[in-house]
Each structure stands twice: as C-alpha cells, then as structure tokens.
Amino acid sequence: MKEEFLKHLSKKKLCTDKDKILLAVSGGIDSMVMLHLFQECKFDISVAHCNFQLRGSESGGDELFVREFCTHHSIPFFTKRFDTSEYATTNSLSTQMAARELRYAWFGQLMADNHFDCLATAHHLNDSVETVLMSFVRGSSTEGLDGIAVKNGKIVRPLLFATRDQISSYAQENKISWREDSSNASNDYQRNFIRNRVVPLLKELNPSLENSFQDSMEKMAGANEFISLGISRWREKFEQRNSDQILFSKSGLDHFPNQVGILWNLVKEFGFNLDQCRQIVNGLHGQSGKHFLSHDYELTIDREHLVISKKENTPVEVRIAKGLSEVRLGDRTLTIEQTENLEISKDLSVANLDASKITFPLVWRTWKPGDAFHPLGMDHKKKLSDFLIDQKISVADKERITVLESGGEIVWVVGHRVDDRFKISTGSTKKTLRISLTSVQ
C-alpha cells in the first residue's frame, strides 16, 4: 500500500517531499493510516485535530489520543475545540454542515499562519462512492456524480485510491492504533445510512462495487470536462456581457430538446434552480417582461434575450411607527389609515385589521423559514411555507413574499391573507386599521 500511496501522490500531483503538509487527523482509522503513511515516507508533516465536543468524553479522548501520538513522535500538533451545537443553531445549519464550516475555516487560518503548502484529508474510495450515491438520491447534476475531488485548491486526498478494507488491512498489518467513533454505527446520519444499509445491498449485486464506481467516476469526470467545454463554446456564440447585465440569446436554446437542463447549466451559478428554469422555458416565447428572482440576481425574459442582472440592495425590514401614513420597502408601498368603516374588502392587496389589537411599531419584512400565522378562517397556526405551497406560489414569487408583524406576531401575509386573530369583527371592532399595498411603477 505504501507504493500505491506514493504512486497516487505522484500521478495526481498532490504533493512532494519538499512540501510542508498539514494533516487533518481525527484519530479514526482512516486518518491514522494516512498519518502513518506520510510519517513512513518521511514527509514534512504537522497535524491538526478538531474537537467538535459532540460526543462527550469520547471527543476529549480522541483529542488526547492524537495529541499523545504526536508528542511521542515529535510531530507539530494543533488542536481547537468548537461549540458546534451552538454554531449550528445560531446559523440554522445541520450539525454536519456546522462542523464542516468550522473545521475548514480553522484549517484555512492554520494554512495561512504557518505557510503550509497543502492540507491532506483522509477521504478514501468508499467515501467517494457514498458521496456519489448521496448526490444521486438528492437529484444532483453530473458534477455531483464524479465523486470527491482528489485535489481542490490546496486540499488533497491522498487515500482516494484505497478502499476501506485495504485501509483496515494496512492498519492491522502495521499494528496501527486508532479510536472508534461510536456515531459511525448510527443510521441517523444520511451518510451512515448509505454506508451501513445501502452499500452492503449493492455489493450483493456487485462485489466489486468500489472498483466499478471508480471507473464510472473517472468517466463522469471526463464527461464533465467536455460539458464545460461545450458550455464555453455556447457562451462564446450566444452570450453578451456589459457592466451590469448578462444577456443570453433565446435563439441559442431553440435547437435543444432538453432546454430546461441546458438553461440550468447556464444559470445555476447565479442561484436559479431547476423549477425556475422550467418556468422560464415555458414562458420563453410568450409575453416578454416576466421576472424570476434568485437570492442575488434577477432574470427577465426579454424579446430576444434572457437578461440577468444583480438585484438591487433593498431593505429586508422597515419599522412603521404609529401615525405614519406611508412606508416603502423596495418597489412596494404600504399606505396606512385608521377608519371607523368596518367594511371588509375582497381585494387581497388590502388588509382590514382591528386597530385595538395592533401594537406599534409594526414591522414589515421579508418572510423567513419558521414563520407561522393563523390564516383567516383557521383557529390554529400554520407554517407560512406550507401556506405558500397550498396557494401554489411559484418559487420565483416566494422570493418577494413579505409579512407585517405586530408585537412579534404576523398580522398579514402582505397581498395574500390576514391573520384570523387580527380580523375586524362587527360585534367588537370599533376602529379599523386599513393597510393597502401598491407597487411603485
């Protein structure tokens, strides 16, 4: 395996014996085998260990194990403890994504501060197989089906040539000690479910699953290079750019039977999703002027082009003090008036609210995941995301949904539905707060 390791490093041009290499070592079998191989081959190495503090005393035991190994072998050692759970909650991330963000941010800082040439992680062939399967299940494009990149900038994967079984055999033959992560046996995580449940079943169909996947990933990587070349050639012919816009000629899509997939490959970098691409293609030769929004960009169907421009920085929240009669958010305006007229308007752009139940200042803001309200006519809360699905609001239009809050409670999904708790009642309402929505022309 040592010869295969060196051959892999050389063939893929991952690193040389002149490089200063930082190894990401968790203490598990994969990273300890990687550490052993680099050590045996006399590379200039240092070790970085992340303690995510997610497994109680086990996490502390892992840190101590790696520290003692590095001390015994005089290997420079770096470690850091993270409050991963708090970071995940604060940033609305899964635990796995939080850990990933934390470790790579820290690794990047270590690399810069200590002038390392590359960072080596212990991903192996089975990890790449699992990544492909997860990408396939999630509906990934071809870019997600070529496995883990052997090199990504300064990050290198020196064990991608080896299977989990080969690594295990090498560890046993060389009497390498490691720490077992008890969470690996749990199927709560998607990757573990793929690893523990799906892969064994697939190997019943194909005992050489890893080798077959390796061949497929190599083919897919080549196909992706051709796809990139084809996209570049298309852009040369059908794309125009100026200081603030990108224009795609609509005629450039006319001869493709799969226009949706072609368009997605062109606009994915701007944050547009596949569902939006379907809507764009459906309206490609209809009336011009329809708009589609991603997080940062706007796409407009024009007469001859699809025009992509950066969205203007509009405020995501405005506060409405008592007595204010008009307020603007982006290209929309709310007009507020108090009246004794209890007539209920059927116009969705008008909200008639019981003035006595309103607390100022009101907050007018873009909606966010987790928002909930009592839709008019319902006596219980409903997630706003579910309400928008029920109303068949398109993905593009969801970007523009706003809500009006009073005392932290949503009183109106602006332009769509009043909250039942704040409706006017002929029996009890004395004064109405009438709020009207208009768009700036």
C-alpha positions as CSV (number, residue, x, y, z in Angstrom):
1,M,0.0,0.0,0.0
2,K,2.9,2.3,0.6
3,E,4.0,2.0,-3.0
4,E,0.4,2.7,-4.2
5,F,0.3,5.7,-1.9
6,L,3.5,7.2,-3.3
7,K,2.3,6.4,-6.9
8,H,-1.0,8.1,-6.2
9,L,0.7,11.2,-4.8
10,S,2.9,11.5,-7.9
11,K,0.4,10.6,-10.6
12,K,-2.2,13.1,-9.3
13,K,0.5,15.7,-8.4
14,L,-0.8,16.1,-4.9
15,C,2.4,16.9,-3.0
16,T,6.1,16.3,-2.9
17,D,8.7,15.6,-0.2
18,K,9.6,19.3,-0.5
19,D,6.2,20.5,0.7
20,K,5.1,21.4,4.1
21,I,1.9,19.4,4.7
22,L,-0.9,19.8,7.3
23,L,-2.7,16.5,8.0
24,A,-6.3,16.6,9.3
25,V,-6.4,13.8,11.8
26,S,-9.5,12.8,13.8
27,G,-7.9,9.8,15.5
28,G,-10.1,7.3,13.4
29,I,-8.6,4.5,11.4
30,D,-8.5,6.4,8.1
31,S,-6.7,9.4,9.4
32,M,-4.3,7.4,11.5
33,V,-3.4,5.2,8.5
34,M,-2.8,8.4,6.4
35,L,-0.6,9.8,9.2
36,H,1.4,6.6,9.4
37,L,2.0,6.6,5.6
38,F,3.2,10.2,5.5
39,Q,5.4,9.5,8.5
40,E,6.9,6.3,7.0
41,C,7.6,8.2,3.7
42,K,9.5,10.9,5.6
43,F,7.3,13.9,4.6
44,D,7.4,17.2,6.4
45,I,4.1,17.0,8.3
46,S,2.1,18.6,11.0
47,V,-1.2,17.5,12.5
48,A,-4.5,19.4,13.1
49,H,-7.2,17.9,15.2
50,C,-10.7,19.3,15.6
51,N,-12.6,18.7,18.8
52,F,-16.3,19.3,18.0
53,Q,-17.4,18.4,21.5
54,L,-20.4,16.4,20.2
55,R,-19.7,13.0,21.9
56,G,-18.9,13.9,25.5
57,S,-15.9,12.2,26.9
58,E,-15.3,10.4,23.6
59,S,-14.4,13.7,21.9
60,G,-11.9,14.5,24.7
61,G,-10.4,11.0,24.4
62,D,-9.9,11.5,20.7
63,E,-8.1,14.8,21.2
64,L,-5.8,13.3,23.9
65,F,-5.1,10.2,21.8
66,V,-3.9,12.3,18.8
67,R,-2.0,14.7,21.0
68,E,-0.1,11.9,22.7
69,F,0.8,10.2,19.4
70,C,2.2,13.5,18.0
71,T,4.1,14.2,21.2
72,H,5.6,10.7,21.2
73,H,6.7,11.1,17.5
74,S,7.7,14.8,17.8
75,I,5.1,15.9,15.2
76,P,3.9,19.5,15.4
77,F,0.3,19.4,16.7
78,F,-2.6,21.9,16.5
79,T,-6.0,21.4,18.1
80,K,-9.1,23.5,18.6
81,R,-12.4,23.0,20.5
82,F,-15.6,24.1,18.9
83,D,-19.1,24.7,20.3
84,T,-20.5,23.0,17.3
85,S,-24.1,22.7,18.5
86,E,-24.4,26.4,19.3
87,Y,-22.9,27.3,16.0
88,A,-25.3,25.1,14.2
89,T,-28.3,26.6,16.0
90,T,-27.2,30.2,15.5
91,N,-26.6,29.7,11.8
92,S,-29.5,27.4,11.1
93,L,-27.3,24.6,9.9
94,S,-27.2,20.8,10.4
95,T,-24.6,19.6,12.8
96,Q,-22.6,18.1,10.0
97,M,-22.6,21.3,8.0
98,A,-21.7,23.3,11.0
99,A,-18.7,21.0,11.7
100,R,-17.6,21.3,8.1
101,E,-17.7,25.1,8.1
102,L,-15.9,25.3,11.4
103,R,-13.1,22.9,10.6
104,Y,-12.3,24.3,7.1
105,A,-12.3,27.9,8.3
106,W,-9.8,26.9,11.0
107,F,-7.7,24.8,8.6
108,G,-7.6,27.8,6.3
109,Q,-6.3,30.0,9.1
110,L,-3.7,27.5,10.1
111,M,-2.6,27.1,6.5
112,A,-2.1,30.9,6.1
113,D,-0.5,31.5,9.5
114,N,2.0,28.6,9.2
115,H,2.7,28.7,5.4
116,F,1.6,25.1,4.7
117,D,1.6,24.1,1.1
118,C,-1.3,21.8,1.3
119,L,-3.9,20.2,3.6
120,A,-4.4,16.4,3.4
121,T,-7.7,14.8,4.4
122,A,-8.2,11.0,4.8
123,H,-11.1,10.5,2.4
124,H,-10.9,7.2,0.7
125,L,-12.6,5.4,-2.2
126,N,-15.6,4.3,-0.2
127,D,-16.2,7.9,0.9
128,S,-16.3,8.8,-2.7
129,V,-18.8,6.1,-3.5
130,E,-21.1,7.2,-0.7
131,T,-20.9,10.8,-1.9
132,V,-22.0,9.8,-5.4
133,L,-24.9,7.8,-4.0
134,M,-26.0,10.7,-1.8
135,S,-25.7,13.1,-4.8
136,F,-27.8,10.8,-7.0
137,V,-30.5,10.5,-4.3
138,R,-30.6,14.3,-4.0
139,G,-31.0,14.8,-7.7
140,S,-27.6,16.1,-8.4
141,S,-26.2,17.0,-11.8
142,T,-23.3,15.2,-13.4
143,E,-20.9,17.4,-11.3
144,G,-22.1,15.5,-8.2
145,L,-21.6,12.1,-9.8
146,D,-17.8,12.2,-10.3
147,G,-17.1,11.6,-6.6
148,I,-14.8,13.5,-4.2
149,A,-12.2,15.6,-6.0
150,V,-8.7,14.2,-5.5
151,K,-7.5,17.8,-5.3
152,N,-9.4,21.1,-4.6
153,G,-7.1,24.1,-4.4
154,K,-4.7,23.3,-1.6
155,I,-6.8,20.4,-0.2
156,V,-5.5,17.0,-1.3
157,R,-7.0,13.5,-0.7
158,P,-4.0,11.1,-0.7
159,L,-6.1,8.0,0.2
160,L,-8.7,8.1,-2.6
161,F,-7.1,5.2,-4.3
162,A,-7.7,2.9,-1.3
163,T,-10.9,1.1,-0.2
164,R,-12.0,0.9,3.4
165,D,-11.0,-2.8,3.5
166,Q,-7.5,-2.0,2.2
167,I,-7.1,0.7,4.9
168,S,-8.3,-1.7,7.6
169,S,-5.9,-4.4,6.4
170,Y,-2.9,-2.0,6.4
171,A,-3.8,-0.8,9.9
172,Q,-3.8,-4.4,11.2
173,E,-0.6,-5.4,9.4
174,N,1.3,-2.4,10.8
175,K,-0.3,-2.5,14.3
176,I,-1.7,1.0,14.0
177,S,-3.9,2.1,16.9
178,W,-6.9,4.2,16.3
179,R,-10.1,5.5,18.0
180,E,-13.6,4.2,17.1
181,D,-16.3,6.8,16.6
182,S,-19.5,5.3,18.1
183,S,-21.6,7.6,16.0
184,N,-20.5,5.7,12.8
185,A,-22.7,2.8,13.8
186,S,-25.8,5.0,13.9
187,N,-28.0,5.4,10.8
188,D,-29.3,8.8,12.0
189,Y,-27.0,10.5,9.6
190,Q,-27.6,10.2,5.8
191,R,-24.1,9.1,5.0
192,N,-24.2,6.4,7.7
193,F,-27.4,5.1,6.3
194,I,-25.9,4.9,2.8
195,R,-22.7,3.2,4.3
196,N,-24.4,0.8,6.6
197,R,-27.6,-0.1,4.8
198,V,-27.4,0.7,1.1
199,V,-23.8,-0.1,0.1
200,P,-24.0,-3.7,1.6
201,L,-27.1,-4.4,-0.5
202,L,-25.5,-3.0,-3.7
203,K,-22.4,-5.2,-3.0
204,E,-24.6,-8.2,-3.1
205,L,-25.3,-7.3,-6.7
206,N,-21.7,-6.3,-7.5
207,P,-19.0,-7.5,-5.1
208,S,-16.5,-5.2,-6.9
209,L,-18.7,-2.1,-6.3
210,E,-15.9,0.3,-5.3
211,N,-13.9,-0.5,-8.5
212,S,-16.9,-0.2,-10.7
213,F,-17.7,3.2,-9.1
214,Q,-14.1,4.3,-9.6
215,D,-14.4,3.5,-13.3
216,S,-17.7,5.4,-13.5
217,M,-16.4,8.4,-11.6
218,E,-13.4,8.6,-13.9
219,K,-15.7,8.5,-17.0
220,M,-18.0,11.1,-15.4
221,A,-15.1,13.4,-14.6
222,G,-14.1,13.3,-18.3
223,A,-17.7,13.9,-19.4
224,N,-17.8,17.0,-17.1
225,E,-14.7,18.4,-18.8
226,F,-16.5,18.0,-22.2
227,I,-19.6,19.6,-20.7
228,S,-17.6,22.6,-19.5
229,L,-16.0,22.9,-22.9
230,G,-19.4,22.8,-24.6
231,I,-20.8,25.5,-22.3
232,S,-17.8,27.7,-23.0
233,R,-18.4,27.4,-26.8
234,W,-22.1,28.1,-26.3
235,R,-21.3,31.2,-24.3
236,E,-18.9,32.5,-27.0
237,K,-21.7,32.4,-29.5
238,F,-24.9,33.3,-27.6
239,E,-23.8,35.3,-24.5
240,Q,-23.2,39.1,-24.2
241,R,-21.9,40.9,-21.2
242,N,-21.9,44.5,-20.2
243,S,-21.1,46.3,-17.0
244,D,-24.3,45.3,-15.1
245,Q,-26.0,42.7,-17.2
246,I,-25.6,39.3,-18.8
247,L,-27.7,38.5,-21.9
248,F,-28.4,35.0,-23.3
249,S,-29.8,34.9,-26.8
250,K,-33.1,32.9,-26.7
251,S,-32.3,31.5,-30.1
252,G,-29.3,29.7,-28.5
253,L,-31.8,27.3,-26.8
254,D,-34.1,26.7,-29.8
255,H,-32.4,23.6,-31.2
256,F,-32.0,21.7,-27.9
257,P,-34.7,19.1,-27.0
258,N,-33.8,19.5,-23.3
259,Q,-33.9,23.2,-22.9
260,V,-34.5,23.1,-19.2
261,G,-31.3,21.2,-18.5
262,I,-29.3,23.3,-20.8
263,L,-30.6,26.5,-19.2
264,W,-29.9,25.3,-15.7
265,N,-26.3,24.7,-16.6
266,L,-26.1,28.3,-17.8
267,V,-27.8,30.0,-14.8
268,K,-27.1,27.8,-11.8
269,E,-24.1,29.9,-10.9
270,F,-26.5,32.8,-10.4
271,G,-28.6,30.8,-7.9
272,F,-31.5,29.9,-10.1
273,N,-33.0,26.4,-9.6
274,L,-34.4,23.7,-11.9
275,D,-38.0,24.6,-11.1
276,Q,-37.4,28.2,-12.1
277,C,-35.7,27.0,-15.3
278,R,-38.9,25.0,-16.2
279,Q,-41.0,28.2,-15.7
280,I,-38.5,30.3,-17.8
281,V,-38.6,27.8,-20.6
282,N,-42.4,27.6,-20.6
283,G,-42.5,31.4,-20.9
284,L,-39.6,31.7,-23.3
285,H,-41.6,32.7,-26.3
286,G,-44.6,34.2,-24.5
287,Q,-45.1,37.8,-23.4
288,S,-41.8,39.4,-22.5
289,G,-41.2,41.1,-19.2
290,K,-41.7,38.2,-16.8
291,H,-39.2,38.3,-13.9
292,F,-37.5,35.5,-11.9
293,L,-35.5,36.0,-8.7
294,S,-32.7,34.1,-7.1
295,H,-31.1,35.3,-3.8
296,D,-28.8,37.8,-5.5
297,Y,-30.0,38.0,-9.1
298,E,-33.0,38.8,-11.3
299,L,-33.7,37.1,-14.7
300,T,-36.0,38.9,-17.1
301,I,-37.5,37.3,-20.3
302,D,-37.0,40.0,-22.9
303,R,-38.0,39.9,-26.6
304,E,-34.8,38.3,-27.9
305,H,-32.8,37.6,-24.7
306,L,-32.8,36.3,-21.2
307,V,-31.4,39.2,-19.2
308,I,-29.6,38.5,-15.9
309,S,-28.8,41.4,-13.6
310,K,-27.7,41.9,-10.0
311,K,-30.6,42.5,-7.7
312,E,-30.7,46.0,-6.1
313,N,-29.9,46.0,-2.4
314,T,-33.3,46.6,-1.0
315,P,-34.0,46.7,2.8
316,V,-35.4,43.5,4.2
317,E,-37.2,45.2,7.0
318,V,-38.8,48.5,7.8
319,R,-40.4,49.7,11.0
320,I,-43.7,51.6,10.9
321,A,-44.2,54.0,13.8
322,K,-47.7,55.0,15.0
323,G,-49.1,57.8,12.9
324,L,-47.0,57.0,9.8
325,S,-49.3,57.0,6.7
326,E,-47.0,55.6,4.1
327,V,-43.9,53.4,4.0
328,R,-41.8,51.8,1.2
329,L,-40.0,48.5,1.0
330,G,-38.1,48.1,-2.3
331,D,-40.5,48.7,-5.1
332,R,-43.6,48.4,-2.9
333,T,-45.5,50.8,-0.8
334,L,-47.9,50.4,2.2
335,T,-50.5,53.0,2.9
336,I,-51.9,53.0,6.4
337,E,-55.1,54.8,7.6
338,Q,-57.4,54.4,10.6
339,T,-61.1,54.4,9.9
340,E,-64.4,53.5,11.6
341,N,-65.6,51.8,8.4
342,L,-65.9,48.1,9.2
343,E,-66.5,47.0,5.6
344,I,-64.3,44.0,4.6
345,S,-62.5,44.4,1.3
346,K,-62.2,41.3,-1.0
347,D,-59.1,42.9,-2.5
348,L,-56.1,40.9,-1.4
349,S,-53.9,44.0,-1.6
350,V,-55.9,45.5,1.2
351,A,-55.8,44.4,4.9
352,N,-58.6,45.5,7.3
353,L,-57.4,44.9,10.8
354,D,-58.9,45.5,14.3
355,A,-57.0,48.6,15.4
356,S,-57.4,47.8,19.1
357,K,-55.3,44.6,18.6
358,I,-52.4,46.3,16.9
359,T,-49.2,47.2,18.7
360,F,-46.8,49.8,17.2
361,P,-44.3,49.9,15.8
362,L,-45.3,47.5,13.1
363,V,-42.5,45.6,11.3
364,W,-42.7,45.0,7.5
365,R,-40.2,42.4,6.4
366,T,-39.4,39.6,4.0
367,W,-40.6,36.2,5.2
368,K,-38.3,33.6,6.6
369,P,-38.3,29.9,7.3
370,G,-40.1,29.2,10.6
371,D,-42.7,31.9,10.1
372,A,-46.2,30.9,11.1
373,F,-49.6,32.6,11.4
374,H,-53.3,31.9,11.8
375,P,-54.7,32.2,8.2
376,L,-58.1,33.9,8.1
377,G,-60.8,31.3,8.8
378,M,-58.5,29.0,10.8
379,D,-58.2,28.7,14.6
380,H,-54.7,27.2,14.6
381,K,-51.2,28.1,13.4
382,K,-49.9,27.1,10.0
383,K,-46.4,27.4,8.8
384,L,-46.1,30.1,6.2
385,S,-44.0,27.8,4.0
386,D,-46.9,25.3,3.9
387,F,-49.4,28.1,3.2
388,L,-47.4,29.3,0.2
389,I,-47.3,25.8,-1.1
390,D,-51.1,25.4,-0.7
391,Q,-51.5,28.7,-2.5
392,K,-49.3,27.4,-5.3
393,I,-47.0,30.3,-5.1
394,S,-44.1,29.8,-7.5
395,V,-40.5,29.6,-6.3
396,A,-39.7,32.9,-8.1
397,D,-42.7,34.7,-6.4
398,K,-41.8,33.3,-3.0
399,E,-38.7,35.5,-3.0
400,R,-41.0,38.6,-2.9
401,I,-43.3,37.5,-0.1
402,T,-43.4,39.9,2.8
403,V,-45.2,39.9,6.2
404,L,-46.4,42.6,8.5
405,E,-45.8,42.0,12.2
406,S,-47.4,43.5,15.3
407,G,-45.8,42.7,18.7
408,G,-43.8,39.8,17.1
409,E,-46.9,38.2,15.6
410,I,-47.7,38.1,11.9
411,V,-50.9,40.1,11.2
412,W,-50.8,40.0,7.4
413,V,-49.1,38.0,4.8
414,V,-48.9,41.0,2.6
415,G,-51.1,40.7,-0.5
416,H,-52.3,37.2,0.4
417,R,-54.0,36.6,3.7
418,V,-54.9,38.4,7.0
419,D,-54.2,36.6,10.3
420,D,-57.5,35.5,11.8
421,R,-56.6,36.8,15.3
422,F,-56.4,40.4,14.0
423,K,-59.5,40.4,11.7
424,I,-62.2,43.0,12.2
425,S,-65.5,41.9,13.9
426,T,-68.8,43.7,13.6
427,G,-69.5,42.8,17.2
428,S,-66.4,44.1,18.9
429,T,-64.3,46.2,16.5
430,K,-64.6,49.9,17.0
431,K,-61.9,51.2,14.6
432,T,-60.2,49.6,11.6
433,L,-56.6,49.9,10.6
434,R,-56.7,49.8,6.8
435,I,-53.5,49.0,5.0
436,S,-53.1,49.0,1.2
437,L,-50.3,47.6,-0.9
438,T,-49.2,49.2,-4.1
439,S,-46.2,48.6,-6.3
440,V,-44.0,51.5,-7.5
441,Q,-44.2,52.0,-11.2
